[in-house]
Amino acid sequence: MSVKPSTIFISDNLPVLRGIEDASVDLVYLDPPYNSNKSWVAFDDDGNVSAHFKDTWTLADIDIAWWGRLASKKNAKLYSVLRTVQDLDGSRNGKNISYCVYMSIRLLEMHRILKPSGALVLQCDDVMGPHLRFVLDAIFGPKNMVNVVAWNRKPKGVGNIAKKQLPRSFDYIYYYRKSAKHKFRPQYREYDDLSNYRFEDEKGKYYAVGMAKNGSGMLYEFEGVTREWSCTEAKMRELHAQGLLVQLKEGGLFYKKNYLSDAKGVLVGNFWDDIDAAEPLKGVDYPTRKPLELLKRIISMTTDRDDLVLDPFCGCATTCVAAEVLGREWVGIDLSSEAVVLVAKRMKVQLPGDMLSPKINQRTRAPKPIHSISSKEELKNRMYGECEGECIGCGAWKPHSDMDVDHIIPRKTGDHEIEFDENKQLLCRTCNNRKSNRSMKKLMEANLRDGIISKKYYDKVMKSREWPE
Ligand SMILES: C[S@@+](CC[C@H](N)C(=O)[O-])C[C@H]1O[C@@H](n2cnc3c(N)ncnc32)[C@H](O)[C@@H]1O
């Protein structure tokens, strides 16, 4: 699907992302759930629950086939990051690994739909941020990490937390480009200190920089003052004609005027403490809503007018409103049906007076996937997820590429049920070759006899399975 701008999808973002064309989006910004281990709720003006989302993660939140997909050869780096997260979790289905698998399968799609000049900007806190940074390194390549920004969101109430740990006030903003063709637009913020701009004339405030420069070799008389100057006489005359030179005292040296109105401001670095957390917005509040100014900066930094911005976890669509204000095309996706109601309301409240609210398209059906995956491959992925890469025949962990789909009851029996999925399993290539047209029982006996498996493993497996002779 080529995405129709000004659209909000009320849907899980994965099927929608799968239906978006390759290399068609300029910026993906995402502010996903942070694995905060709680459920977020917002209330409307009458105190009723208006929007909520769950941010607790277990294996039940992920499709086991994703594991197999992530384990395939082309995702080898990503898979090794995920195995590390699993080791750190100390559990095969811990909350961090479940969260990272959930995010990884979606981030792969986001990477696919970005144009070569595009960027992905992911916002998270310090709990899952570092994990996601490694996931992004594995998907984008570490050389495509443009910046990590710390946004000081300045917590309002510190409450009890200050008794146990330092108050946590930062979000991290991970900024990756798709390739070296990426467009980056430097950003400037207003000066905090204008004390340099000491002088003022009819064109406004300015600061003055002396034009005399000892040792420059450009010695000449200019308007009755003989000095070594910092530029040629012709250039001095030009500046003078433009009204840009001034003498601060009669007969004194010449200075160049630098007007505040010509200054871009202070170049924004990777520590942002000039944007406060979002203030409550009457009638359109939403849990974890981000400030409009933050999104305006991110969009201005990474895109030009008419570019397409996509937010796959759009909430009350701060990104969509900011994109509209800045003249960019936008698409938002959220599970919550509140998103589409709120974005329309916010456009009314937050667009500048002279801007008309756009017509918002609402969709609930995901488009057809661009790259379909065969049912054979999906079955292998599912089985790989279920066995966690462990070959039942030898008990060893094997990469996805070393595993084959095997018929438990061999094909040669001619039994018509052998093609059912229940008769299929994964075996590592070595066990599959050893088994050949024999039964599983025979393979296990052979593996025990040849010292490939221990008696303990043999007994455990044979007790848990009912394999025919
Ligand atoms: C942190 S909030 C985003 C807030 C948003 N940046 C704003 O300013 O309003 C995360 C959002 O992700 C949504 N969400 C969670 N899982 C999702 C999924 N699989 N697909 C689409 N949206 C999802 C939740 O409903 C929630 O609105």
The ligand as an SDF file (V2000), in Angstrom:
LIG
                    3D

 27 29  0  0  0  0  0  0  0  0999 V2000
    3.4290    5.9830   25.0940 C   0  0  0  0  0  0  0  0  0  0  0  0
    1.8940    6.0110   24.2840 S   0  0  0  0  0  0  0  0  0  0  0  0
    2.1480    7.1370   22.9620 C   0  0  0  0  0  0  0  0  0  0  0  0
    1.8180    8.5530   23.3330 C   0  0  0  0  0  0  0  0  0  0  0  0
    1.9770    9.5130   22.1680 C   0  0  0  0  0  0  0  0  0  0  0  0
    3.3440    9.7500   21.8320 N   0  0  0  0  0  0  0  0  0  0  0  0
    1.3060   10.8360   22.4670 C   0  0  0  0  0  0  0  0  0  0  0  0
    1.9540   11.8870   22.4770 O   0  0  0  0  0  0  0  0  0  0  0  0
    0.0990   10.7960   22.7030 O   0  0  0  0  0  0  0  0  0  0  0  0
    1.9370    4.4360   23.5080 C   0  0  0  0  0  0  0  0  0  0  0  0
    0.7180    4.1230   22.6570 C   0  0  0  0  0  0  0  0  0  0  0  0
    0.9760    2.9080   21.9720 O   0  0  0  0  0  0  0  0  0  0  0  0
   -0.2770    2.2630   21.7730 C   0  0  0  0  0  0  0  0  0  0  0  0
    0.0440    0.8580   21.4370 N   0  0  0  0  0  0  0  0  0  0  0  0
    0.5610   -0.1100   22.2310 C   0  0  0  0  0  0  0  0  0  0  0  0
    0.7700   -1.2420   21.5230 N   0  0  0  0  0  0  0  0  0  0  0  0
    0.3860   -0.9770   20.2440 C   0  0  0  0  0  0  0  0  0  0  0  0
    0.3620   -1.7340   19.0390 C   0  0  0  0  0  0  0  0  0  0  0  0
    0.7740   -2.9960   18.9990 N   0  0  0  0  0  0  0  0  0  0  0  0
   -0.1100   -1.1570   17.9120 N   0  0  0  0  0  0  0  0  0  0  0  0
   -0.5450    0.1370   17.9280 C   0  0  0  0  0  0  0  0  0  0  0  0
   -0.5370    0.9110   19.0570 N   0  0  0  0  0  0  0  0  0  0  0  0
   -0.0770    0.3710   20.1840 C   0  0  0  0  0  0  0  0  0  0  0  0
   -1.0260    2.4690   23.0680 C   0  0  0  0  0  0  0  0  0  0  0  0
   -2.4310    2.3730   22.8610 O   0  0  0  0  0  0  0  0  0  0  0  0
   -0.5910    3.9170   23.4130 C   0  0  0  0  0  0  0  0  0  0  0  0
   -1.5190    4.8230   22.9220 O   0  0  0  0  0  0  0  0  0  0  0  0
  1  2  1  0
  2  3  1  0
  2 10  1  0
  3  4  1  0
  4  5  1  0
  5  6  1  0
  5  7  1  0
  7  8  2  0
  7  9  1  0
 10 11  1  0
 11 12  1  0
 11 26  1  0
 12 13  1  0
 13 14  1  0
 13 24  1  0
 14 15  1  0
 14 23  1  0
 15 16  2  0
 16 17  1  0
 17 18  1  0
 17 23  2  0
 18 19  1  0
 18 20  2  0
 20 21  1  0
 21 22  2  0
 22 23  1  0
 24 25  1  0
 24 26  1  0
 26 27  1  0
M  CHG  2   2   1   9  -1
M  END
$$$$
